[in-house]
């Protein structure tokens, strides 16, 4: 099988593109996705604080997280995960077939 053309490969990496620009729009997008499954948000500190105020509990994926937990996300009772930097994005190993996870890149 040959290589996938770059423009097609880029389109296959996400389901939906949402151009939310304000914090309120980003929180609204996350809230909508949480109704469908778990959500991993990659974004700045101000978004983290707003999401925490809006939703309460979440898992912060930073250098202090237990690496075993990152490999077992499909077994954990979570809904909202937040990665404030690229460390959290590199550490995710999510392969659940029964519980969808949505990625929101809000940088």
MISE-181674 format. One line per field, with one value per residue: residue number from 1; residue in one letter; y, z, x of N, C-alpha, C, O in turn. Coordinates in Angstrom, 1 decimal. Atoms other than C-alpha are relative to their C-alpha. Layout:
N
seq <- (NUM,...)
type <- (A,...)
nv <- (Y,...)
nw <- (Z,...)
nu <- (X,...)
cav <- (Y,...)
caw <- (Z,...)
cau <- (X,...)
cv <- (Y,...)
cw <- (Z,...)
cu <- (X,...)
ov <- (Y,...)
ow <- (Z,...)
ou <- (X,...)
***
This chain:
107
seq <- (1,2,3,4,5,6,7,8,9,10,11,12,13,14,15,16,17,18,19,20,21,22,23,24,25,26,27,28,29,30,31,32,33,34,35,36,37,38,39,40,41,42,43,44,45,46,47,48,49,50,51,52,53,54,55,56,57,58,59,60,61,62,63,64,65,66,67,68,69,70,71,72,73,74,75,76,77,78,79,80,81,82,83,84,85,86,87,88,89,90,91,92,93,94,95,96,97,98,99,100,101,102,103,104,105,106,107)
type <- (X,X,X,X,X,X,X,X,X,X,X,X,X,X,X,X,X,X,X,X,X,X,X,X,X,X,X,X,X,X,X,X,X,X,X,X,X,X,X,X,X,X,X,X,X,X,X,X,X,X,X,X,X,X,X,X,X,X,X,X,X,X,X,X,X,X,X,X,X,X,X,X,X,X,X,X,X,X,X,X,X,X,X,X,X,X,X,X,X,X,X,X,X,X,X,X,X,X,X,X,X,X,X,X,X,X,X)
nv <- (-1.2,-1.3,-1.0,-0.9,-1.4,-0.8,-0.8,1.0,0.4,-1.1,0.0,1.2,-0.1,-0.6,0.1,-1.3,-1.1,-1.0,-1.2,-0.8,-1.0,-0.5,1.0,0.5,0.9,1.2,0.7,0.5,1.1,1.1,0.4,0.7,1.3,0.8,0.8,1.1,0.9,-0.6,-1.1,-0.4,-1.4,-0.5,-1.4,-0.9,-0.1,-0.7,1.0,1.0,-0.6,-0.1,1.3,0.5,-0.7,0.4,1.4,0.6,1.0,0.3,0.6,-0.8,0.9,-0.7,0.8,0.7,1.1,1.3,0.4,1.1,-0.5,-0.4,1.2,0.7,-1.0,0.6,0.7,-1.0,-0.7,-1.4,-0.5,-1.2,0.0,-1.3,0.0,-1.4,-0.1,1.1,1.2,0.7,0.5,1.2,1.1,0.7,1.3,0.3,0.9,0.6,0.1,-0.1,-1.3,-1.0,-1.2,-1.1,-0.9,-1.5,-0.7,-1.4,-0.9)
nw <- (0.0,0.1,-1.0,0.0,0.3,-1.2,-0.2,-0.5,-1.3,-0.9,-0.2,-0.7,-1.4,-0.9,0.5,0.1,-0.2,-0.6,-0.1,-1.2,-0.3,-1.4,-1.1,-0.1,1.2,-0.2,-1.0,0.7,0.8,-0.9,-0.6,1.0,0.2,-1.2,0.0,0.9,-0.5,-0.7,0.8,-0.3,0.5,0.0,0.0,-0.9,-1.4,-0.2,0.3,-1.1,-1.2,0.4,0.0,-1.3,-0.6,0.6,-0.1,-1.3,0.1,1.3,-0.2,0.6,0.5,0.0,-0.4,-1.3,0.1,0.0,1.4,0.2,0.3,1.4,0.8,-0.3,0.0,0.3,-1.2,-1.1,0.0,0.3,1.1,0.5,-0.2,0.5,0.2,0.2,0.8,0.9,-0.7,-0.1,1.3,0.4,-1.0,0.1,0.7,-0.2,1.0,-0.3,1.1,-0.5,-0.5,0.8,-0.6,0.9,-0.3,0.3,0.0,-0.3,-0.2)
nu <- (0.8,-0.7,0.1,1.2,-0.4,0.0,1.2,0.9,-0.4,0.3,1.5,0.4,-0.5,1.0,1.3,0.7,-0.8,0.8,-0.8,0.4,-1.0,0.0,0.0,1.4,0.2,-0.8,0.7,1.3,-0.4,-0.4,1.2,0.7,-0.7,0.1,1.2,-0.2,-1.1,-1.1,-0.6,-1.4,-0.2,-1.4,0.2,-0.7,0.4,1.2,1.0,0.1,0.7,1.4,0.6,0.1,1.1,1.2,0.3,-0.5,-1.0,-0.6,-1.3,-1.1,-1.0,-1.2,-1.1,0.2,1.0,-0.5,-0.1,0.8,1.3,0.0,0.2,1.3,1.1,1.3,0.5,0.1,1.3,-0.3,0.7,-0.7,-1.4,-0.6,-1.4,-0.4,-1.2,-0.2,-0.3,1.2,0.5,-0.8,0.1,1.3,0.0,1.4,0.3,1.3,0.9,1.3,0.3,-0.7,-0.6,-0.1,-1.1,0.2,-1.3,0.5,-1.2)
cav <- (0.0,3.5,6.5,8.6,12.0,14.7,16.7,13.5,12.4,15.8,15.6,12.1,13.2,15.1,14.8,18.4,21.7,24.3,27.9,28.9,32.0,33.1,31.2,30.9,29.4,26.9,25.9,25.5,23.2,21.1,20.9,19.7,17.0,15.8,14.7,12.3,10.9,11.8,15.0,15.7,19.5,20.8,24.5,27.5,28.1,30.5,27.8,25.3,27.7,28.3,24.6,23.8,26.5,25.2,21.4,20.8,17.5,16.7,14.9,17.2,15.5,17.0,15.8,14.7,12.2,8.5,7.1,3.9,5.9,7.3,3.8,2.9,5.8,3.6,2.0,5.2,6.9,10.3,12.5,15.6,15.6,18.7,18.9,22.3,21.5,19.1,16.7,15.7,15.3,12.9,10.8,9.8,6.2,5.8,2.8,2.2,0.9,1.3,4.8,7.6,10.4,13.8,16.0,19.8,21.7,25.2,26.8)
caw <- (0.0,-0.9,1.2,2.1,0.5,3.1,2.5,3.1,6.1,7.7,7.2,8.7,12.0,13.3,13.1,13.5,13.3,15.7,15.6,19.2,20.1,23.5,26.8,26.9,23.4,24.3,27.5,25.5,23.1,25.9,27.6,24.4,23.9,27.5,26.8,24.2,26.0,27.6,26.6,26.6,26.4,25.5,26.4,28.4,32.1,31.9,30.2,32.9,35.6,33.7,33.1,36.7,37.8,35.4,35.8,39.1,38.8,36.1,35.7,35.2,33.0,33.9,35.1,38.5,37.1,37.6,34.2,34.8,34.9,31.5,30.1,31.7,30.9,29.5,32.9,35.0,36.1,34.4,32.0,31.6,31.2,30.8,29.4,29.9,27.9,25.4,28.1,28.7,25.0,24.5,27.6,26.5,25.5,24.9,23.1,24.4,21.9,24.1,25.5,23.0,23.8,22.1,21.8,22.0,21.0,22.5,22.3)
cau <- (0.0,1.3,1.7,-1.4,-1.2,-0.4,-3.6,-5.7,-3.7,-4.2,-8.0,-8.1,-6.5,-9.6,-13.3,-14.3,-12.7,-14.1,-12.8,-13.8,-11.9,-13.1,-12.8,-16.6,-16.7,-14.0,-15.8,-19.1,-17.3,-15.8,-19.2,-20.8,-18.2,-18.4,-21.9,-20.6,-17.5,-14.2,-12.4,-8.6,-7.9,-4.5,-4.5,-3.3,-3.5,-6.4,-8.5,-7.6,-8.8,-12.1,-12.7,-12.0,-14.5,-17.1,-16.7,-14.9,-13.1,-10.6,-7.3,-4.2,-1.7,1.7,5.1,3.7,1.1,1.6,2.8,0.8,-2.4,-1.6,-1.6,-4.9,-7.1,-9.8,-10.2,-10.2,-13.4,-12.7,-14.4,-12.2,-8.4,-6.2,-2.7,-1.1,2.0,3.4,4.5,0.9,0.2,3.2,2.3,-1.2,-1.6,-5.3,-6.6,-10.1,-12.6,-15.6,-15.2,-14.5,-12.1,-12.2,-9.2,-9.5,-6.4,-7.0,-3.5)
cv <- (1.2,0.9,0.8,1.4,0.9,0.7,-1.0,-0.4,1.1,0.0,-1.2,0.1,0.7,-0.2,1.3,1.1,1.1,1.2,0.8,0.9,0.5,-1.2,-0.6,-0.9,-1.4,-0.9,-0.6,-1.2,-1.2,-0.6,-0.9,-1.4,-0.9,-0.8,-1.2,-1.0,0.8,1.1,0.3,1.4,0.3,1.5,0.8,0.0,0.6,-0.9,-1.1,0.5,0.1,-1.3,-0.5,0.7,-0.5,-1.5,-0.7,-1.0,-0.2,-0.6,1.0,-0.9,0.9,-0.9,-0.8,-1.2,-1.4,-0.6,-1.2,0.4,0.4,-1.1,-0.7,0.9,-0.5,-0.7,0.9,0.7,1.5,0.4,1.1,-0.1,1.3,-0.2,1.4,0.2,-1.2,-1.3,-0.9,-0.6,-1.2,-1.2,-0.8,-1.2,-0.5,-0.9,-0.7,-0.1,0.3,1.4,1.1,1.1,1.0,0.8,1.4,0.7,1.5,0.9,1.3)
cw <- (0.0,1.1,-0.2,-0.4,1.2,0.2,0.5,1.4,1.0,0.3,0.9,1.5,1.0,-0.6,-0.3,0.3,0.6,0.3,1.2,0.4,1.4,1.0,0.1,-1.1,0.2,1.1,-0.5,-0.8,0.8,0.6,-0.9,-0.2,1.2,0.0,-0.8,0.5,0.7,-0.9,0.6,-0.6,0.2,-0.2,1.0,1.4,0.3,-0.4,1.0,1.1,-0.3,0.0,1.4,0.7,-0.5,0.3,1.2,-0.3,-1.4,0.4,-0.7,-0.4,-0.1,0.5,1.3,-0.1,0.0,-1.4,-0.2,-0.3,-1.4,-0.9,0.2,0.0,-0.3,1.2,1.2,-0.1,-0.2,-1.1,-0.7,0.4,-0.5,0.0,-0.2,-0.9,-0.8,0.7,0.1,-1.3,-0.4,0.9,-0.2,-0.8,0.1,-1.1,0.2,-1.2,0.4,0.5,-0.8,0.7,-1.1,0.4,-0.4,0.1,0.1,0.3,-0.8)
cu <- (0.9,-0.2,-1.3,0.5,-0.1,-1.3,-1.1,0.3,-0.3,-1.5,-0.4,0.3,-1.0,-1.4,-0.7,0.9,-0.9,0.8,-0.5,1.2,0.0,0.0,-1.4,-0.3,0.7,-0.7,-1.3,0.3,0.4,-1.3,-0.8,0.6,0.0,-1.3,0.1,1.1,1.0,0.6,1.4,0.2,1.5,-0.1,0.7,-0.6,-1.4,-1.2,-0.2,-0.8,-1.5,-0.7,-0.2,-1.2,-1.3,-0.3,0.5,1.1,0.5,1.4,1.0,1.1,1.3,1.1,-0.2,-1.0,0.7,0.0,-1.0,-1.4,-0.2,-0.3,-1.3,-1.1,-1.4,-0.6,-0.3,-1.4,0.2,-0.9,0.9,1.5,0.6,1.5,0.5,1.2,0.2,0.4,-1.3,-0.5,0.9,-0.3,-1.3,0.1,-1.5,-0.5,-1.4,-0.9,-1.4,-0.4,0.7,0.7,0.1,1.2,-0.3,1.4,-0.4,1.2,-0.2)
ov <- (1.3,0.7,1.0,1.9,0.7,0.7,-0.6,-0.6,0.7,0.3,-1.1,-0.8,0.6,-0.3,1.4,1.0,1.5,1.1,2.0,0.4,0.7,-2.3,-1.8,-2.0,-2.4,-2.1,-1.8,-2.2,-2.3,-1.8,-1.9,-2.4,-2.2,-1.8,-2.2,-2.1,2.0,1.0,0.5,1.6,0.1,2.0,0.2,-0.6,0.2,-0.8,-1.5,-0.2,-0.1,-1.4,-1.2,0.0,-0.6,-1.8,-1.8,-0.7,-0.2,-0.5,1.2,-1.6,1.7,-2.1,-1.8,-1.9,-1.5,-0.6,-1.4,-0.2,0.2,-1.0,-1.6,0.8,0.0,-1.0,0.6,0.9,2.3,-0.4,1.2,-0.3,1.8,-0.6,1.9,1.3,-2.2,-2.4,-2.1,-1.7,-2.2,-2.3,-1.9,-1.2,-1.3,-0.5,-1.8,0.9,0.5,1.7,1.2,1.5,0.8,1.1,1.7,0.7,2.0,1.8,2.1)
ow <- (0.7,2.0,-1.3,0.3,2.0,1.4,1.4,2.2,2.1,1.4,1.6,2.3,2.2,-1.8,-1.2,1.2,-0.1,1.0,1.0,0.5,2.0,0.6,0.2,-0.9,-0.1,1.0,-0.2,-0.8,0.5,0.7,-0.5,-0.3,1.0,0.7,-0.7,0.0,1.2,-2.1,1.8,-1.8,1.2,-1.2,1.8,1.6,1.1,0.3,1.4,1.7,0.6,0.4,1.7,1.5,0.2,0.4,1.5,-0.7,-2.3,1.5,-1.9,0.4,-1.1,0.6,1.6,0.9,-0.5,-2.0,-1.3,-1.1,-2.0,-2.0,-0.5,0.9,0.2,1.1,2.2,-1.2,0.8,-1.8,-1.9,1.6,-1.5,0.9,-1.3,-1.3,-0.7,0.2,-0.1,-1.3,-1.0,0.5,0.4,-1.9,1.1,-2.3,-0.3,-1.9,-0.4,0.7,-0.7,1.8,-2.2,1.6,-1.5,1.2,-0.9,1.1,-0.7)
ou <- (1.9,-1.0,-1.8,1.4,-1.1,-1.8,-1.9,-0.6,-0.8,-1.9,-1.4,-0.1,-0.8,-1.5,-1.5,1.7,-1.9,1.9,-0.8,2.3,1.1,-0.3,-1.5,-1.0,0.2,-0.7,-1.7,-0.4,-0.1,-1.4,-1.4,-0.1,-0.1,-1.3,-0.7,1.2,0.7,0.6,1.6,0.1,2.1,-0.5,1.4,-1.7,-2.1,-2.3,-1.3,-1.6,-2.3,-1.8,-1.2,-1.9,-2.3,-1.5,0.1,2.2,-0.2,1.8,0.9,1.7,1.5,0.9,0.5,-1.2,1.8,-1.1,-1.5,-2.1,-1.3,-0.9,-1.6,-2.1,-2.4,-1.8,-0.8,-1.9,0.1,-1.5,0.9,1.8,0.1,2.2,0.2,1.5,-0.6,0.2,-1.2,-1.1,0.3,0.0,-1.4,0.7,-1.8,-0.5,-1.6,-1.0,-2.3,-1.5,2.0,0.2,0.6,1.4,-0.8,1.9,-1.0,1.1,0.7)
***
